[in-house]
């Protein structure tokens, strides 16, 4: 599926796609034209998208919102999900829910406004359920964990937030085009983007599309347990590289984990032989991903791909 050169490039741009192709080529010993051609091919084949991702630790409210929808309106709803800056992840699923989304907000006021003014206007939504996130356990290396304490905290203003929203849609947009779209001076945009990157409020990264890398069985596993055993179960879940993100929930289920496998048989075997045998788990619900509508950052294990 991908060769040694693709792996070299991906290993770099999964962490930082804001680097120029020329600088990237020099760092891995390739011609800039080769790097450009390879990245363009992966973008065209929808193996990756290049976007800004945000440090979610600065968001006070994070939640999974599940939707049951009128499937006749699904295309219009997908457009809304892609457009919304507060929706970090959106997938269509097989199971009790039609859509699973992960949303984030700076405060409760913004969350309540979203629920009343935005979600209520989404086409085709029949019913919604909210699962509030209490804590995120990033099993794979967190993009922002190396943030230096020496960096002065930056509080984004309205212009910054508009820039972030656009970069989360397209991390390849030029400062000139971004300035034109927002009606802001190009020098201001350039300075703001540099500050956001330096402060590690955002990072520009390549986001993999799991099915394009051979992962045909992607799922979210919702786990019920005694609340006093959540930390203990997290420790058990962290032993499995197949789980790349786990989050503690405050209501409904106690934990939600995201997993990916090359085929459904491996997914079923993992749930049956490993997850179900963890002491303290009382209920398991699996939401199998039918389609990635809006992807969030998650690494793929390039070394173990076919």
Residue frames as qw, qx, qy, qz and C-alpha x, y, z in Angstrom:
[[0.000, 0.884, 0.467, 0.000, 0.00, 0.00, 0.00],
 [0.009, 0.981, -0.192, 0.027, 2.75, 2.45, 0.94],
 [0.840, 0.275, -0.270, 0.383, 6.49, 2.07, 0.45],
 [0.644, -0.298, -0.269, 0.651, 9.57, 3.13, 2.41],
 [0.198, 0.224, 0.087, 0.950, 9.56, 6.67, 0.98],
 [0.411, -0.598, -0.378, -0.575, 5.90, 7.21, 1.90],
 [0.716, -0.529, -0.411, 0.198, 6.65, 5.97, 5.43],
 [0.507, -0.068, -0.148, 0.846, 9.54, 8.41, 5.79],
 [0.062, -0.372, -0.199, -0.904, 7.35, 11.30, 4.71],
 [0.566, -0.577, -0.446, -0.384, 4.35, 10.27, 6.83],
 [0.681, -0.365, -0.442, 0.455, 6.42, 9.82, 9.97],
 [0.284, -0.021, -0.104, 0.953, 7.35, 13.49, 9.72],
 [0.222, -0.272, -0.244, -0.904, 4.08, 15.07, 8.66],
 [0.554, -0.521, -0.645, -0.076, 2.01, 13.13, 11.20],
 [0.508, -0.491, -0.364, 0.607, 3.84, 15.28, 13.76],
 [0.056, -0.689, -0.001, 0.723, 4.30, 18.50, 11.80],
 [0.551, 0.494, 0.568, 0.360, 2.90, 19.21, 8.36],
 [0.069, 0.975, 0.083, -0.194, 3.64, 22.92, 8.56],
 [0.489, -0.481, 0.496, 0.532, 7.24, 22.18, 7.52],
 [0.483, 0.655, -0.276, -0.512, 7.99, 23.13, 3.91],
 [0.971, 0.228, 0.076, -0.015, 8.46, 20.33, 1.39],
 [0.503, 0.702, -0.402, 0.304, 11.98, 21.63, 0.73],
 [0.244, -0.610, 0.614, -0.438, 12.97, 21.45, 4.39],
 [0.881, -0.115, 0.359, -0.284, 11.29, 18.06, 4.77],
 [0.872, 0.462, -0.149, 0.061, 13.13, 16.73, 1.72],
 [0.268, 0.698, -0.549, 0.373, 16.47, 17.84, 3.13],
 [0.499, -0.491, 0.560, -0.443, 15.80, 16.25, 6.51],
 [0.871, -0.015, 0.464, -0.163, 15.05, 12.81, 5.04],
 [0.337, -0.397, 0.690, 0.503, 17.48, 12.92, 2.11],
 [0.497, 0.493, 0.692, 0.176, 15.04, 13.16, -0.80],
 [0.155, 0.190, 0.331, 0.911, 14.45, 15.58, -3.66],
 [0.250, 0.253, 0.362, -0.861, 11.81, 18.23, -2.93],
 [0.522, 0.163, -0.441, -0.711, 9.97, 17.26, -6.14],
 [0.428, -0.056, -0.901, -0.028, 9.69, 13.68, -4.87],
 [0.043, -0.248, -0.710, 0.658, 8.28, 14.79, -1.53],
 [0.363, 0.263, 0.029, -0.894, 5.79, 17.12, -3.21],
 [0.521, 0.104, -0.666, -0.523, 4.68, 14.42, -5.65],
 [0.341, -0.130, -0.913, 0.181, 4.22, 11.84, -2.91],
 [0.079, 0.292, 0.565, -0.768, 2.25, 14.15, -0.61],
 [0.434, 0.237, -0.201, -0.846, 0.05, 15.34, -3.49],
 [0.484, 0.017, -0.812, -0.325, -0.69, 11.71, -4.41],
 [0.217, -0.232, -0.859, 0.402, -1.66, 10.82, -0.85],
 [0.221, 0.314, 0.294, -0.875, -3.92, 13.87, -0.66],
 [0.474, 0.194, -0.458, -0.726, -5.52, 13.09, -4.02],
 [0.501, -0.063, -0.853, -0.133, -6.12, 9.47, -2.99],
 [0.568, -0.600, -0.027, -0.562, -7.64, 10.72, 0.30],
 [0.750, -0.070, -0.566, 0.335, -5.14, 8.73, 2.35],
 [0.386, -0.337, -0.394, 0.763, -4.47, 11.83, 4.41],
 [0.052, 0.899, 0.267, 0.343, -5.80, 15.33, 4.95],
 [0.480, 0.057, -0.307, 0.820, -3.67, 18.17, 6.28],
 [0.303, -0.790, -0.327, -0.421, -5.40, 20.27, 8.90],
 [0.038, -0.504, 0.517, -0.691, -4.86, 22.09, 12.15],
 [0.642, -0.427, -0.637, 0.018, -5.56, 20.15, 15.34],
 [0.221, -0.750, 0.168, -0.601, -6.08, 21.85, 18.67],
 [0.226, 0.137, -0.812, 0.520, -4.87, 21.16, 22.17],
 [0.492, -0.516, -0.564, -0.417, -8.13, 19.96, 23.71],
 [0.485, -0.302, -0.597, 0.563, -6.84, 20.50, 27.23],
 [0.030, -0.031, -0.130, 0.991, -7.83, 24.16, 26.97],
 [0.467, -0.288, -0.452, -0.703, -11.48, 23.21, 26.36],
 [0.310, -0.201, 0.656, -0.658, -13.54, 22.91, 29.53],
 [0.747, 0.200, 0.415, -0.480, -16.42, 21.04, 27.91],
 [0.214, 0.311, -0.827, -0.417, -15.92, 17.95, 25.76],
 [0.670, 0.118, 0.550, -0.485, -18.68, 15.54, 24.87],
 [0.067, 0.046, 0.892, 0.444, -19.68, 12.74, 22.57],
 [0.535, 0.299, 0.233, -0.755, -23.05, 13.46, 21.00],
 [0.243, 0.102, 0.925, 0.274, -24.84, 10.57, 19.33],
 [0.426, 0.290, -0.068, -0.854, -27.53, 11.20, 16.75],
 [0.430, 0.327, 0.838, 0.075, -30.39, 9.19, 15.35],
 [0.133, 0.441, -0.217, -0.861, -31.27, 10.73, 12.01],
 [0.737, 0.545, 0.285, -0.280, -33.55, 10.57, 9.01],
 [0.629, -0.184, 0.544, 0.524, -31.21, 8.94, 6.51],
 [0.456, 0.717, 0.434, 0.300, -32.87, 10.83, 3.66],
 [0.012, -0.993, 0.033, -0.117, -31.26, 13.98, 5.12],
 [0.832, -0.391, 0.099, 0.382, -27.86, 12.46, 5.85],
 [0.613, 0.359, 0.153, 0.687, -25.94, 14.30, 3.13],
 [0.063, -0.829, -0.076, -0.551, -27.17, 17.69, 4.34],
 [0.701, -0.712, 0.033, -0.024, -26.31, 16.74, 7.91],
 [0.847, -0.062, 0.090, 0.520, -22.81, 15.62, 6.92],
 [0.359, 0.623, 0.080, 0.690, -22.18, 19.03, 5.37],
 [0.384, -0.842, -0.001, -0.380, -23.17, 20.69, 8.66],
 [0.863, -0.464, 0.063, 0.190, -20.89, 18.41, 10.66],
 [0.734, 0.219, 0.095, 0.636, -17.93, 19.12, 8.40],
 [0.147, 0.729, 0.090, 0.663, -18.54, 22.85, 8.55],
 [0.552, -0.807, -0.110, -0.180, -18.99, 23.15, 12.32],
 [0.299, 0.652, -0.551, 0.425, -15.75, 24.27, 14.06],
 [0.513, -0.477, 0.516, -0.494, -16.89, 22.69, 17.32],
 [0.978, 0.049, 0.125, -0.162, -17.21, 19.19, 15.85],
 [0.190, -0.680, 0.684, 0.185, -13.82, 17.51, 16.08],
 [0.078, -0.116, 0.968, 0.207, -14.87, 14.04, 14.94],
 [0.695, 0.215, 0.189, -0.659, -17.94, 12.68, 13.16],
 [0.023, 0.174, -0.947, -0.268, -18.57, 9.12, 12.03],
 [0.767, -0.042, -0.207, -0.605, -21.55, 7.21, 10.73],
 [0.172, -0.312, 0.901, -0.248, -21.99, 3.99, 12.69],
 [0.619, -0.183, -0.689, -0.331, -23.76, 0.64, 12.63],
 [0.292, -0.149, -0.777, 0.538, -25.56, 0.09, 15.90],
 [0.097, -0.674, -0.653, 0.332, -27.92, 1.91, 18.21],
 [0.020, 0.802, 0.045, -0.595, -26.87, 5.33, 16.87],
 [0.701, 0.655, 0.227, 0.167, -26.55, 6.58, 13.31],
 [0.388, 0.740, -0.205, 0.510, -23.92, 9.26, 13.96],
 [0.692, -0.563, -0.204, 0.403, -21.26, 9.67, 16.66],
 [0.308, 0.804, -0.080, 0.502, -19.63, 13.07, 17.10],
 [0.609, -0.390, -0.313, 0.616, -17.01, 14.48, 19.44],
 [0.093, 0.865, 0.169, 0.463, -17.47, 18.17, 20.23],
 [0.563, -0.254, -0.349, 0.705, -15.50, 20.64, 22.35],
 [0.056, -0.879, -0.248, -0.402, -16.24, 24.06, 23.84],
 [0.291, 0.423, -0.424, 0.746, -14.37, 26.65, 25.88],
 [0.182, -0.058, 0.595, -0.780, -17.18, 26.94, 28.43],
 [0.204, 0.375, 0.885, -0.185, -20.67, 25.77, 29.31],
 [0.308, 0.643, 0.182, -0.677, -22.28, 28.87, 27.89],
 [0.281, 0.475, -0.596, -0.583, -20.93, 28.09, 24.42],
 [0.016, 0.026, 0.997, 0.074, -21.94, 24.44, 24.77],
 [0.258, 0.515, 0.690, -0.439, -25.51, 25.36, 25.73],
 [0.326, 0.637, -0.116, -0.689, -25.68, 27.85, 22.87],
 [0.141, 0.294, -0.843, -0.427, -24.52, 25.14, 20.46],
 [0.110, 0.234, 0.960, -0.109, -27.17, 22.71, 21.67],
 [0.255, 0.637, 0.525, -0.504, -29.98, 25.27, 21.45],
 [0.298, 0.768, -0.085, -0.561, -29.01, 27.29, 18.40],
 [0.217, 0.535, -0.707, -0.407, -26.94, 24.99, 16.17],
 [0.091, -0.042, 0.995, 0.030, -27.64, 21.32, 16.80],
 [0.397, 0.460, 0.638, -0.473, -31.37, 21.96, 16.95],
 [0.467, 0.688, -0.099, -0.546, -31.16, 23.31, 13.37],
 [0.112, -0.354, 0.861, 0.348, -29.25, 20.37, 11.91],
 [0.681, 0.164, -0.309, -0.644, -31.32, 18.65, 9.21],
 [0.755, 0.070, -0.619, -0.203, -32.74, 15.22, 9.84],
 [0.135, 0.225, -0.801, 0.538, -31.88, 14.87, 13.53],
 [0.612, -0.436, -0.540, -0.379, -34.55, 12.82, 15.27],
 [0.737, -0.671, -0.084, -0.020, -32.90, 12.30, 18.64],
 [0.399, 0.644, -0.492, 0.430, -29.62, 13.15, 20.34],
 [0.817, -0.531, -0.190, 0.118, -27.81, 11.80, 23.39],
 [0.127, 0.853, -0.383, 0.331, -24.99, 13.53, 25.26],
 [0.898, -0.278, -0.195, 0.279, -22.10, 11.69, 26.92],
 [0.064, -0.964, 0.227, -0.121, -19.90, 14.21, 28.75],
 [0.778, 0.286, -0.400, 0.391, -16.15, 13.55, 28.81],
 [0.593, -0.803, -0.004, 0.058, -14.57, 13.69, 32.25],
 [0.386, -0.690, 0.528, 0.309, -11.00, 12.85, 31.23],
 [0.767, 0.578, -0.242, -0.139, -9.07, 11.94, 28.11],
 [0.692, -0.446, 0.530, 0.203, -6.51, 9.12, 28.17],
 [0.576, 0.709, -0.331, -0.234, -4.36, 9.39, 25.06],
 [0.932, -0.184, 0.278, 0.143, -2.77, 6.00, 24.62],
 [0.721, 0.397, 0.126, 0.554, -0.62, 7.11, 21.71],
 [0.428, -0.176, -0.121, 0.878, 1.80, 10.01, 22.06],
 [0.086, 0.874, 0.419, -0.232, -0.04, 13.26, 22.56],
 [0.514, 0.626, 0.148, 0.567, 0.89, 15.93, 20.06],
 [0.079, -0.849, 0.052, -0.519, 0.95, 18.58, 22.75],
 [0.815, -0.536, -0.185, 0.121, 2.57, 16.77, 25.66],
 [0.700, 0.011, -0.070, 0.711, 5.97, 18.36, 25.04],
 [0.028, 0.879, 0.168, 0.444, 4.65, 21.89, 25.48],
 [0.483, 0.142, -0.432, 0.748, 7.21, 23.92, 27.42],
 [0.323, -0.747, -0.503, 0.290, 6.25, 25.63, 30.64],
 [0.333, -0.347, 0.070, 0.874, 8.37, 28.55, 29.45],
 [0.057, 0.358, 0.571, 0.737, 5.87, 29.40, 26.73],
 [0.196, 0.116, 0.346, -0.910, 3.64, 32.25, 27.84],
 [0.300, 0.455, 0.833, -0.093, -0.02, 31.22, 27.72],
 [0.085, 0.021, -0.368, -0.926, -1.90, 32.74, 24.82],
 [0.358, 0.461, 0.686, -0.434, -5.63, 33.40, 24.95],
 [0.224, 0.244, 0.651, 0.683, -6.99, 33.39, 21.37],
 [0.265, 0.388, 0.235, -0.851, -9.28, 36.25, 20.48],
 [0.687, 0.512, 0.346, -0.382, -12.01, 36.35, 17.82],
 [0.479, 0.718, -0.428, -0.269, -9.54, 36.72, 14.92],
 [0.091, -0.423, 0.900, -0.043, -7.44, 33.82, 16.23],
 [0.555, 0.147, 0.758, -0.308, -10.51, 31.62, 16.58],
 [0.677, 0.636, 0.062, -0.366, -11.60, 32.42, 13.02],
 [0.293, 0.663, -0.674, -0.145, -8.12, 31.54, 11.78],
 [0.306, -0.228, 0.906, -0.185, -8.15, 28.29, 13.77],
 [0.690, 0.353, 0.492, -0.396, -11.57, 27.34, 12.35],
 [0.633, 0.685, -0.223, -0.282, -10.32, 27.77, 8.77],
 [0.150, 0.583, -0.798, 0.006, -7.06, 25.90, 9.38],
 [0.506, -0.069, 0.806, -0.299, -9.02, 23.03, 10.92],
 [0.769, 0.511, 0.248, -0.295, -10.77, 22.70, 7.56],
 [0.787, 0.557, -0.027, 0.265, -7.68, 23.13, 5.41],
 [0.611, -0.670, 0.138, 0.398, -4.20, 23.31, 6.87],
 [0.620, 0.096, 0.406, 0.664, -2.71, 23.97, 3.44],
 [0.190, 0.913, 0.325, 0.158, -4.46, 27.28, 2.83],
 [0.517, 0.288, -0.119, 0.797, -1.94, 30.08, 2.25],
 [0.208, -0.470, -0.407, 0.755, -1.78, 33.09, 4.55],
 [0.085, 0.106, -0.299, -0.945, -2.75, 35.27, 1.59],
 [0.382, -0.296, -0.716, -0.504, -5.88, 33.24, 0.81],
 [0.393, -0.475, -0.710, 0.339, -6.73, 32.99, 4.50],
 [0.119, -0.325, -0.184, 0.920, -6.43, 36.76, 4.90],
 [0.237, -0.045, -0.463, -0.853, -8.67, 37.31, 1.87],
 [0.421, -0.374, -0.800, -0.209, -11.27, 34.88, 3.18],
 [0.404, -0.554, -0.583, 0.436, -11.38, 36.50, 6.62],
 [0.099, 0.901, 0.195, 0.375, -11.00, 40.09, 5.45],
 [0.593, -0.756, 0.096, 0.259, -7.82, 40.56, 7.50],
 [0.209, 0.862, -0.447, -0.115, -4.42, 41.99, 6.58],
 [0.899, 0.232, -0.362, 0.083, -2.05, 39.21, 5.34],
 [0.288, 0.485, -0.596, 0.571, 0.70, 40.38, 7.70],
 [0.538, -0.366, 0.394, -0.649, -1.72, 40.05, 10.61],
 [0.963, 0.018, -0.075, -0.257, -2.68, 36.52, 9.56],
 [0.712, 0.400, -0.496, 0.297, 0.97, 35.49, 9.19],
 [0.003, -0.469, 0.583, -0.663, 1.82, 36.85, 12.64],
 [0.718, -0.249, 0.266, -0.593, -1.25, 35.23, 14.24],
 [0.953, 0.136, -0.246, -0.111, -0.63, 31.82, 12.67],
 [0.517, 0.438, -0.582, 0.450, 3.01, 31.86, 13.79],
 [0.261, -0.418, 0.518, -0.700, 1.94, 32.76, 17.34],
 [0.868, -0.121, 0.083, -0.473, -0.69, 29.99, 17.45],
 [0.888, 0.245, -0.377, 0.099, 1.87, 27.42, 16.29],
 [0.310, 0.475, -0.579, 0.586, 4.61, 28.64, 18.63],
 [0.430, -0.339, 0.453, -0.703, 2.23, 28.61, 21.60],
 [0.113, 0.008, -0.992, -0.061, 1.11, 25.11, 20.62],
 [0.523, 0.240, 0.379, -0.725, -2.53, 26.08, 20.62],
 [0.864, 0.420, 0.073, -0.266, -2.64, 24.33, 17.25],
 [0.385, -0.395, 0.718, 0.425, -0.43, 22.08, 15.19],
 [0.669, 0.489, -0.254, -0.499, -0.67, 21.49, 11.45],
 [0.426, -0.280, 0.860, 0.027, -0.52, 17.74, 10.89],
 [0.443, 0.110, -0.721, -0.521, -1.38, 15.04, 8.39],
 [0.628, -0.077, 0.533, -0.562, -4.49, 13.20, 9.53],
 [0.005, 0.129, -0.941, -0.312, -4.69, 9.62, 8.26],
 [0.734, 0.033, -0.109, -0.669, -7.86, 8.14, 6.78],
 [0.530, -0.327, 0.766, -0.157, -7.82, 4.67, 8.46],
 [0.852, 0.320, 0.386, -0.148, -9.66, 2.68, 5.70],
 [0.565, 0.784, -0.255, -0.033, -7.10, 3.90, 3.14],
 [0.008, -0.640, 0.751, -0.160, -4.37, 2.30, 5.24],
 [0.475, 0.069, -0.870, -0.113, -6.14, -1.05, 5.29],
 [0.096, 0.085, 0.767, -0.628, -8.10, -0.66, 8.51],
 [0.339, -0.247, -0.627, -0.657, -11.49, -1.91, 7.39],
 [0.554, -0.566, -0.610, -0.024, -12.85, -2.52, 10.91],
 [0.138, 0.276, -0.328, 0.893, -12.93, 0.68, 12.96],
 [0.485, -0.593, -0.617, -0.183, -15.09, 1.00, 16.04],
 [0.160, -0.513, 0.395, -0.745, -15.87, 2.82, 19.25],
 [0.553, -0.247, -0.788, 0.112, -16.29, 0.57, 22.28],
 [0.358, -0.584, 0.132, -0.717, -18.49, 1.94, 25.07],
 [0.525, -0.008, -0.795, 0.303, -17.78, 0.31, 28.42],
 [0.547, -0.662, -0.049, -0.510, -19.84, 0.21, 31.59],
 [0.615, 0.040, -0.656, 0.435, -18.21, -0.49, 34.94],
 [0.488, -0.747, -0.365, 0.265, -18.26, 0.44, 38.58],
 [0.191, 0.944, -0.060, 0.263, -17.11, 4.07, 38.74],
 [0.525, -0.765, 0.371, 0.041, -14.54, 3.25, 41.40],
 [0.805, -0.102, 0.497, 0.306, -12.80, 0.89, 38.96],
 [0.539, 0.839, 0.060, -0.041, -12.39, 3.30, 36.05],
 [0.007, -0.849, 0.524, 0.069, -8.70, 4.04, 36.67],
 [0.594, -0.275, 0.755, 0.041, -7.93, 0.35, 37.09],
 [0.732, 0.468, 0.493, 0.034, -9.64, -0.48, 33.79],
 [0.329, 0.922, -0.183, -0.094, -7.84, 2.39, 32.05],
 [0.286, -0.659, 0.686, 0.113, -4.56, 0.80, 33.12],
 [0.672, 0.078, 0.732, 0.078, -5.63, -2.46, 31.52],
 [0.593, 0.755, 0.274, -0.050, -6.79, -0.77, 28.32],
 [0.058, 0.911, -0.363, -0.186, -3.47, 1.07, 28.02],
 [0.572, -0.345, 0.716, 0.205, -1.76, -2.29, 27.51],
 [0.644, 0.408, 0.625, 0.169, -3.34, -2.71, 24.09],
 [0.182, -0.301, 0.337, 0.873, -1.85, -0.76, 21.14],
 [0.080, 0.441, 0.771, 0.452, -5.06, -1.42, 19.19],
 [0.163, -0.871, -0.451, 0.107, -6.70, 1.22, 21.40],
 [0.476, 0.315, 0.001, 0.821, -5.40, 4.63, 20.45],
 [0.154, -0.361, 0.173, -0.903, -7.73, 6.85, 22.49],
 [0.382, -0.475, -0.788, 0.087, -9.80, 6.23, 25.62],
 [0.122, -0.406, 0.120, -0.898, -11.95, 8.74, 27.48],
 [0.086, -0.299, -0.830, 0.464, -13.77, 8.60, 30.79],
 [0.221, -0.483, -0.463, -0.709, -17.43, 9.61, 30.63],
 [0.144, -0.134, 0.535, -0.822, -19.54, 11.17, 33.36],
 [0.651, 0.158, 0.357, -0.651, -22.88, 9.67, 32.37],
 [0.857, 0.338, -0.211, -0.327, -24.31, 6.65, 30.63],
 [0.925, 0.108, -0.233, 0.281, -21.22, 4.54, 30.05],
 [0.567, -0.763, 0.096, 0.296, -17.99, 5.05, 32.00],
 [0.362, -0.486, 0.549, 0.575, -15.40, 4.70, 29.23],
 [0.749, 0.633, 0.126, -0.150, -15.31, 5.03, 25.46],
 [0.483, -0.467, 0.578, 0.464, -12.37, 3.70, 23.46],
 [0.623, 0.670, -0.175, -0.363, -11.50, 3.97, 19.78],
 [0.634, -0.272, 0.688, 0.225, -10.01, 0.92, 18.05],
 [0.606, 0.607, -0.282, -0.430, -9.06, -0.12, 14.53],
 [0.663, -0.185, 0.716, 0.118, -8.34, -3.47, 12.91],
 [0.033, 0.292, -0.705, -0.646, -7.62, -4.82, 9.46],
 [0.403, -0.177, -0.744, -0.502, -10.80, -6.91, 9.39],
 [0.627, -0.457, -0.025, -0.630, -14.00, -7.57, 11.41],
 [0.891, -0.153, -0.422, 0.065, -12.75, -10.95, 12.62],
 [0.504, 0.160, -0.445, 0.723, -9.83, -9.31, 14.42],
 [0.262, -0.403, 0.137, -0.866, -12.16, -6.70, 15.95],
 [0.816, -0.337, -0.228, -0.410, -14.53, -9.39, 17.20],
 [0.826, -0.030, -0.459, 0.325, -11.67, -11.47, 18.58],
 [0.250, 0.322, -0.375, 0.833, -10.24, -8.46, 20.41],
 [0.492, -0.404, 0.083, -0.767, -13.54, -7.67, 22.11],
 [0.905, -0.211, -0.276, -0.245, -14.26, -11.30, 22.93],
 [0.860, -0.001, -0.366, 0.356, -10.81, -12.42, 24.07],
 [0.436, 0.149, -0.317, 0.829, -9.40, -9.24, 25.62],
 [0.211, -0.369, 0.064, -0.903, -11.89, -6.51, 26.44],
 [0.735, -0.385, -0.296, -0.473, -14.62, -8.79, 27.80],
 [0.825, -0.176, -0.466, 0.267, -12.13, -10.50, 30.12],
 [0.188, 0.405, -0.358, 0.820, -11.03, -7.33, 31.90],
 [0.323, -0.421, -0.762, 0.371, -12.15, -7.61, 35.52],
 [0.029, -0.450, -0.355, 0.819, -14.82, -5.08, 36.47],
 [0.227, 0.092, -0.439, -0.865, -16.40, -4.50, 33.05],
 [0.425, 0.269, 0.736, -0.454, -20.15, -5.05, 33.25],
 [0.605, 0.664, 0.408, -0.163, -21.42, -3.92, 29.83],
 [0.318, -0.285, 0.521, 0.739, -19.94, -3.42, 26.37],
 [0.555, 0.718, 0.364, -0.207, -21.54, -1.71, 23.39],
 [0.482, -0.186, 0.499, 0.696, -19.68, -1.58, 20.08],
 [0.431, 0.804, 0.151, -0.381, -20.35, 1.10, 17.47],
 [0.676, 0.044, 0.505, 0.534, -18.77, -0.04, 14.20],
 [0.056, 0.613, -0.148, -0.774, -17.75, 2.83, 11.95],
 [0.665, 0.532, 0.519, 0.065, -19.56, 2.79, 8.61],
 [0.478, 0.689, 0.144, 0.525, -18.02, 6.03, 7.32],
 [0.431, -0.394, -0.184, 0.791, -15.60, 8.69, 8.52],
 [0.189, 0.890, 0.381, 0.166, -17.38, 11.99, 7.97],
 [0.047, 0.909, -0.261, 0.323, -14.85, 14.17, 9.78],
 [0.865, -0.039, -0.380, 0.326, -11.62, 12.71, 11.07],
 [0.377, -0.899, 0.210, -0.071, -9.63, 13.73, 14.13],
 [0.262, 0.679, -0.680, 0.097, -5.94, 13.17, 14.67],
 [0.872, -0.305, 0.365, -0.118, -4.91, 9.59, 15.39],
 [0.000, -0.610, 0.738, 0.288, -1.68, 7.92, 14.39],
 [0.964, 0.164, -0.089, -0.191, -1.41, 4.74, 12.39],
 [0.677, -0.489, 0.510, 0.206, 1.28, 2.15, 13.05],
 [0.533, 0.715, -0.342, -0.296, 3.29, 2.51, 9.84],
 [0.067, -0.519, 0.852, 0.020, 5.77, -0.20, 10.82],
 [0.384, 0.050, 0.908, -0.160, 3.12, -2.91, 10.93],
 [0.621, 0.510, 0.052, -0.593, 1.17, -2.05, 7.80],
 [0.876, 0.233, 0.403, 0.125, 1.06, -4.57, 4.94]]
